[in-house]
Amino acid sequence: MRLTREGLEGARSILALSTHSAGTIVEDFPDMEGKTFALPGGVDTGLFRPDALDPEALKNLKGGPGRGPEAAEALESALERSTDAGELAGAMRAVSASYDARAHDRDAGERLTGLLADDAPLVVYVGKLIHSKGVHSLLSAFAHVHRETGARLLIVGFGTFREALEALTRSLGTGDESTVRLLAENGPLFEGRETEPMEHFTLSDALLRDAAGMEETIEFVGPLYHAELAKLLPAADAGVVPSIFPETFGLVAAEFAAAGVPPFVADHSGLREAGGIVGRGLPFDLRVGMDAFEENLASALADYLSLSEKERQRCRDIVRRNSVERLSWETLANDVARIAAGG
């Protein structure tokens, strides 16, 4: 704290990436409130844009050191033979160690091509695969969304929780209640932390009914980076940022919006601000309440995907325009210049 104060005291202005982030600075250093400004994180609206979709380029995402079919087989075997949470967690760690998690899956291009050739609505998550990002809550919500709309789900990213999320997808889809319960009761254990229940996840008979068969409509493809993401995101009908932990801003929400994809975000911290900026002028709120989060997220996605094609296109145009007007490099550069000039 002493070193932080020493650094901040010499600044004429302090720029935080959201009002939430600015508030944390003021909380610790109230005497610096007068020179602390909130300036949202920006996005390259020239790279991320609706017309950047390139399915042919995505076909080339193949080979390399990423996750392959043998890892999926090893996880399946681990689920069948493990007798308790500790044993299953150890087996998952072994699967994770068998491939390079920071590389896309070896057959990512093939599976992406199949997804993009399907006419069903596509929901996309991009981010780390860790418990605090709330992907398990998204899987729960998606069970209802898929039943109502026939949508598919693409999960892009890497992290220590991937094997648990893949296991949860399989177990929900096949009605394996005992494994779902084991995963839900020990959540963070499977990413190397202490055992505790998954947050914002409720196992119920209704969830198992809704989830039947959904594992066939969900794809994990490993991480993709900006060059590939820009060519993929415009294919999405909706993006989701379901983080259950405070976020500084919500850069991936801005990237979705720049690509013309409405991003539904958890209503807290910096995500609240990101959702408010890119969702301005929409006939609904992109921010999803955290009380009964799974149910709220399921309803928000199902309602949006049920809109007419014409209305969804209007929504896509709105979030793209908001992104360019509020979050482009030019806009932010002008804002920084204004603050630096004392304006």
N, C-alpha and C positions, 0 to 999 in steps of 0.2 A: 504493500500500500504506500509506503514511503517513496519507493522508486516510481510508482505510478503517479503520485502527486507531483513529484519532481519533474516528470515528463510533461504532464498536462499543464502545469503552471506556466511553462514557457510558451504554450500555444496561444495565439491570439484568438483562434476559434477552434472548437472541438466539433467534429462532424460524426454523428452516430447514424447507423443505417436504418433506424426506425425510431419512433417516439418511445417504444418500449425500451430500446437500447439506450436512448438518451436518458430515460428515467432511471436506469440502473447506475449511470454515471453520476447523476444529480443526487441519488440516494446516498452514495458513498462520499461525494464531494459537493455538498450543497452550495458552497461558496462559488462554484464554477457554473452554476445554472445559467447566469447571464451570457455566457459565451459558448454554451452547448446548443447545437442545432441538430435537428433530425433531417436527414437527407436519405431517401430510400435507395436501396441497392438498385443498380441499373442493369440493363440487358442489351446485348448486341442485336438490335432490331434489324440490322442488315443481314446477319447470319440466320437468326431465328425469324422466319417469315412464312406465311401460309403457302407460298408457291415454291418452297424449297424441298417439297416432298420428292424423293428419288428412290423408288422401290428397287430399281436395277442396281444401284450402288449398294444397297443393303444386302443384296444377294451375296456379295463378296465377303461377308462376315462369316468366315468358315475357317476351320483348322486352328492352329495355335495351341497354347498351353492351358486354355480355359477348361471349364467343366465339360465332361463328355458323358456319354450314355453309361459308362461303367460306374460313374459316381452315383447316378440315379439308381442303378442296380444295387450298389453297396448300401445306399440308404434304405432301400426296400428291404434288403436282408436284415439290416440293423433293426428296423421296426418289427420284423417278424420274430427275431430271436431275443431282443432285449427284455429283461424281466423287471427292471425298475428304472427310475429316472436317471440315476447315476450311470448305469450301464449304457443307457441310450445316449446320454450326453457325451460319454467317452467315444462311442461309436461315431457320433456326428462329428466330433473333432477330427477323428481319423479320416472321414470322408472329406472334410474341408481341407485337410492337409495334402490331399492327393492331387490337387490341381491349383493353378494360379488364379486366385479369386479376382485379381485385378484385370483379367483378360476376359473378353466376351466368350460365351460358350462356343464350343467347337462347331456346333450345328446351328448357331444363332441365325445366320442368314436364311437357312432353309425354313426354320420355324417362323421367322418374321415374314417371309414370303407367303407362307400359308395363312398367317393372320391377316395380312393386307389384302389377300385375294377373297376373303370372306366379306359378305355384305352386312353382317351383324355389327351393331355398335361396338366401338372399341374404347375401353377405359384404360388409362395408362398411369402407372406410378413410376417415378424416377427418383432414386435417392439411395442412401445407405440402407442395408438390410440389418438393422439392429432393433431391439425391442422398443426403444424410445421413439422410433419413427412411426410406430403405430400401424405397420403393415398387417399385423394380425387382426387389428380392428377392421381394416379395409377388406380382408378376406371374409370376415364375418358379415360385413355389410353387403359384400358382393354376392353372397349366396341369394339374398332377396332380390338384388338387382338383376341377376342372371335369370332367376325364375320369372320375373316380371317382364323383362325386355329381351331376353336372349343374348345379352351382351357378352363380350369376351373381355378378359383382363390380361394386360401385359405388365410384367414387373421387371424393371430395369435397374440394376445396381448390384453391389456386392456388400458383404458384411458377415459378421460372425453368427448372425441369426438366420442365415439363408437356409441351412439344412432343416432347422425347426419349422420355418415357414413352408418349405416344400412338404415336410411331413404333415403339417397341419392341413395343407391343401388336399393332400391325398386322403387323409383320415376323415376330413369333413365330407369329401366327395363320395367316399365309399361307405359312409355311415359307421366308421370304426369309433364308436363312442368312447371306449376305454382309452384309446391312444389320444384322442382329442382331449379327454379329461387329464391325462398324464401331462400333456404339453401345456394345457391351460393352467394347471396347478403349480407348475415348476418353471414357467416361462423363461426368465433371465438365466436360469441354470444352463440352458442350452446355448448361451453365448458366452459362457465362462464366468458368470457372476453368481451371486447367492440365489438360492431358491426363493421365489415368491410368485404369487399368481400373476398371470398376464393382466395388465391394466386395460380397462375398457374392452373386456372380452367376457361374454356371458354364454355359457353352453346351455342350450335348451333343446327340447324336442322340435320346436319350430325351426331352429337353426339347422338341425340335422335334416329335416324334411326339405327345407329350401336348398340345402347344399348338395343334395343327391345328384351325382354326375357332374358337378361343376369342375372337377379336376381336369376334365377334358377340354375346358374352355379357358384355362389359365396357363400362361407361359412365363417362365423365368428364363432370361437370356444372358444374365450376367451384366457387367457394366458396359455402357456405351459412353463415348465422350462427345464433346460439342460437335465435332464435324459430322459424326453419325447421327447424333440426336436431332440436329437441325433437319436432317433428311427424313427423319421418322415422325417427329411430333405432329406435323400437320395431318397425319393419318388418323390421329386420335379424335374421338368425339368428345371426350371429357378427360381432364387430368385430375389427379387427386394428390393432395399433400396432407396426409393424415397424422402428422407428428403429434405425439402426446406429451412432448417435452418443449419448454420454451425455446423459441427460435429468434435469432437476431432480426431476420427479415423473412424472406421466402423467395430466394432467387429462382428456384425451379418453377414457382408459380408465375413469375415474370417471364420465364422462358416459354412456358405453355402459352401464356397470353400473347406473346409476340408471334408465336406460330399460329395464332388464331384459334386456340383451344381454351375454353373456359376451365379454370382450375378451381376445384372445390377444396377449401382449406379449413383446417381446424381453427376454431375461433378463439385464439389466444395469442399473446406475445406479438412478435413481429409479423406472424402470419395474418393476424387480423388486419394489419395495415396493408399488407400486400393484397389481400382479398378485396379490401375496400377500394384500393387504387384501380386495379384492373377490372373490378366488377361494377364500377360506377356507370349508372344508366341501364343496367340489366333489370328485367322485371322480377328478379329474385335475388337472394343474397348468396354469394359464393361461400360465405363463412358459416361453418357448421358448428352448432352448439355442442359443448362438451358433456352436458348432462344427457345421458342416454345417447352417447356419441354414435355407436354403431347403428341404432335405429334412425337417428337423424341423417347420418351419411347415406344410408340405404334409401331413405325417402327422397333426399335431395337429388341423388343420381338418377333414381328411377323416374322422378318427375321430369327432370331435364331431358332424359333420353326418350321420353314419351312425347315431347313436343314435335311439331311438324318440322320437316326438313327446312322449310322456309324460315321458321322462327329460330331454329338452331343456327342457321347461317347468319341471321341478324345478330345473334348473340356472339358468334365468332368474330363478326366485323367489329362489334363494340369493344371486345377485350383487346383485339389487335390495335384499334385506334387508341384506346387508353394507354396501352403499353408504349406506343410510339410517342404520344403526347407527354406522358408523365415519366417514363423510365428510359428513354433512349439516351445514348451517350451525349448527343447535342444538348438535350434538355438538362441533363445533370451537369454538364460542363458549364452551362450558363448559370445554373444555380450555385455551383462552387465559386465561379467568378464573382457573382453578386455578393456572396457571403464574405469572400476575401476582400472585396472592396468596401465592406462595412454596410452593405445595403440590406 
